[in-house]
């Protein structure tokens, strides 16, 4: 099955089949209508002859009426010929909707659910299209191949720049935005390039999970099945808090629940009005997956990570804002938005409370930061077992964690089992008894500029497997992009 076929292609084929069935029946329908017309005229003439009536009896046929073929029994009077209307049309519409739902599941590589949905349908034995679709999905599923979990790349972003003229306006924050932020247009170009190269978004929890076995509860690899040539990857976004310093610099201001029940964003525009729309990674990626369902493995979305010192999702939920008149309402709303993210497939993570280097701060500050995150953030978003280390720093070197590492043990006791640092390699995955570690790749202004500076030196270029930096990099960025 071609996974790049979109809904419009399917609807076109379904509409074509309905037209063919109608054209096949058209001659018979016309004959029946002609017979009924002649019968009506005959009855009218008889009425005028015997009763002197001038007005013929009316035969009402609506636009949606379909006259059924005459019965096989010639003894049944033609006046008793049934006129069928909606049942067949309703059944066809139900089957069309069923096939569409199954197609979306199959496009996202969830062939088991698609097949189960079709086989359990009441229409399975009445419409040949359903068993045909089942056979097609079973054939495609049989050709899937398992992916190497240790060779899954992980890319990450910060809040996306929506208005480049405001972010790159020469003020004191411009340099930081230029280094670590990605613009909306760059992000969309990156998605297009990765989609064309066969990348498919998966969850961290699709890679491995804690499960019980004869040898106890351990982190065990899971199986990801994709068509030959497809490449799984993980995506995450840091600092989804919409900090106060970003106000007026061309970013979204907070995340809300949209009218469709999905998470979206608000942004204050130049004229001071607040608009709702795709103003950051979450709604932009959601729209992209809706258009390209084969870009997501079984409904996977990105990992969204929070600090806590200024609250989350644009709501000032930190304890330091407790005197705000909207404090309690902000906490309730932020919790509802976080649950909406979970309900729509997004994974939530810690980015520490104060954006601290958890490998270097003092032991007392380390514990205090972890406890604040639990009290002020996890209390709103619910339990999470993922931590994305600030600054890409880790609490250990490249060797597997052991229980001699007291910071790892403290985090593990708080429920964390997925630990992600920053690494410019294509992939770095380490699976231990109770943890999965993965390196993340920053797709920001600094990393893209380093690739551009490298020119033809392929060993210094770190992004070519994903996209060509020269094809993505915004011409509105100040250059050179220096790390400060």
LUMVOBA-937185 format. One record per residue (C-alpha): x, y, z. Coordinates in steps of 0.25 Angstrom, whole numbers, plus 5000, padded with zeros to 4 digits. Layout:
<rs>
XYZ...
</rs>
This chain:
<rs>
500050005000500550144997500650215010500750355003499350344998498450445004497050455008496650534996497150414987496250324994495050404994495250424979495250274977494050254985493350364978493650304965493150164969491850224973491650294960491950164953490850094961489850204958490150204943489950054942488550064948488150194940487550124928486650034937486250154946485850234933484950124928484250114941484050264942483450254927482550144931482050214943481850344935480950264925480150194936479850334942479450394929478550264926477850284940477650424938476950404925476050294931475750394942475350504932474450404924473750344936473650454946473950584938475150624947476050724940477250704950478050584949478550514962479950554966481150474967482250534976483650494973484750574982486150594977486650494986485650384982486250264975485150174968485350024971485449924960484049854957483849724964484049594958482649544960481749604949480449584957480849694966480149824961481049934957480450024967481049944978482449964973483350014984484050144984485350134992486050254998487150255008487550115013488550085002489150225003489250225018490050085017490950145007491250265015491550175027492450085020493150205014493350265028493850135033494850115022495350255024495550225039496350105036497150175025497650275036498050165045498750085034499450215029500050225043500550085043499550025052499049915043498549835055497549935059497149965045496849815042496149795055495249915052494849865039494649715043493749755054492849845045491449795043491649835028492849735026492049625019491149725011492249815004493349754997494249874999494449845014495049705012495849755001496449865010496749765021497449675011498249795006498649835020499049695024499949685012500549825015500749785030501449655026502549735019502849825031504249815037504749835051505549955054506849965061506550035074507950075077508050155064506850245066507150395066506550495075506450645070505950765079505550905078505251025087504051115085503851145071504051295066502751335059503151485056504651495051504651645051504351645066505251535070506451585062506351735064507651765070507251765085507951695097507151565094507451555080508751475081508151375090506951355081507851345069508651235076507651145081506351175074505751125061504851205053503451155048503851145033505151075037504350975045503450945034504550925024505250825033503950745034503750745019505250695018505150585028503750545023504350535009505550455014504650345021504650395035503550345044503250415058503250315070503050325085504150305095503250195101503250125087504650095088504750025102503950015115504049955128503349815129503349695137504049565133504649435139505849525142505049635149504549775145505549835135505549935123505349845111505449885096504149885089503849855074503549965064503149915051503250005039503249985024504649965018505450095017504650175028505450225039504850255053505250375061504850445074504550595075504550685087504350835091504950905103504451015112503051015108502751125118502651255110503551335119503351475123504551525116504051475102502851565103502751655090503851585083503051505073502651375081501351315085500951355099500251235104499651095100498151075101497150965097496551005084495050985079495450855073495950805087497350805082498450885088498751015081499351155084499051295087499951415082499851565084499951635071500551765067499151835069499051785083497951675079498151535083497951435073497851275073498651195064499851105060500851195067501851095072502250945070501050875076499950925067500950935055501350795057499950745059499450815046500650745039500250605044498850625040499250655026500350545026499850435035500950345031501950435038501450385052501650245057500250205063499950345067501250385073501550535076502750605082503250615097502850745103503850785114503550895125504350975136503551025147504151155152503251245144502151145142501751055130501051075117500951225119500251225132500951275144500751155153502051165161501951185176502551325175501251365167500351325178499851465181499351485167497851495166497851395155498851295162497851185165497151195152498451195144498851065152497451005148497551045133499050995132498650865138497550845128498450885116499450785121498450675121497950715107499450695102499450555108498050525102498550565089499850475089500850575094501850525105502250615116503550635123504350705133505450805129505750835144505050945152506051055151506751015138508050965146509250885142508850765150510150705149510950825155510050895165510250855180509550735185508650825194508250905182508050785173507050725183506350855185506150875170505650735168504650745180504150885175503950825161503050715167502350815176502050925166502050855152501750705154500650735163499950805151500350715139500350585146501450475148502550465137503750375136504450465126505550565129506250655118507450715124507650865124508850905115508950765110509750735123509650595130509750545144510850445139511850415128511650325116511750195125510450135129509750185141510050105154509450115168510750185172510250305165509450375176508850475167508350365157507750295169507050415174506450445161506050295159505350295173504550415168504050325156505050365145505450255135505750325122506950425122507250505111508550595109509050665097509950605087510250645072510450495068509350445059508950345070509350305084508450215091508850135104507850035111508149995125507449915135506450025139506750135130506850185115507850295112507750365098508550475092507850595086508250685074507950835075507350885061507551025064508251155058509651115064509650975059509151005045510151115044511251025048510850935036510851055027512251095032512750955029512450965014512850835007513550775020512550665022513250615035512850745041511450755036510550695046509150705040509250655026508550525029507350615033507350735023508350825017508550945026508751045014507351005009506751035023507451145029506651275030507251395022506751485033507751435043508851515048510151445044511151395048510351325059511351315070511251235083511251325096
</rs>
